[in-house]
């Protein structure tokens, strides 16, 4: 809904500005307690509230925010690669309140097998009611995602049926 917003909590500051091509996540040295939120909207904004709600809600008659978009690149610290299970767990923290989680892989060239497995097999198995979607994934990222999804499907197919 806003042209710009910043959220500062603990050692992190998230900055989104519609006039900038990217969002930013900063690590702060000097931290204060609590959380600060700054939001700014232009007086002449062309935003349509119904369209914004429709992007993140579960349907035209339901304004429950059931969908979120997670910029995967924000899980990176500096130039590190996304390879570990701990990075994947950090990325997926607190998304279990949504029905649809869209993972935006823009600016992520590749991910490691353990990272993909943690998100697309382990997390998906633990949260079968959450639909995971990927966007802006390179062919290398897509390949790792597919491998993890195949492993997840094999897990599901090997589960014993109830009562057998």
Protein Blocks (a to p, Z undefined) as FASTA:
>chain_A
ZZbdcddehjbccdddfkbcbdcddddfbdcehjdddddddfklcbdfklmmmmmmgbfk
lccdfbdcddfklmpghjbccfbfklmmmmmgoklmpfbdcddfehiabdcfklmmmmmm
mmmmmmmmbccddehiafklmmmmmmmmmmmmmmmmmpccehZZ
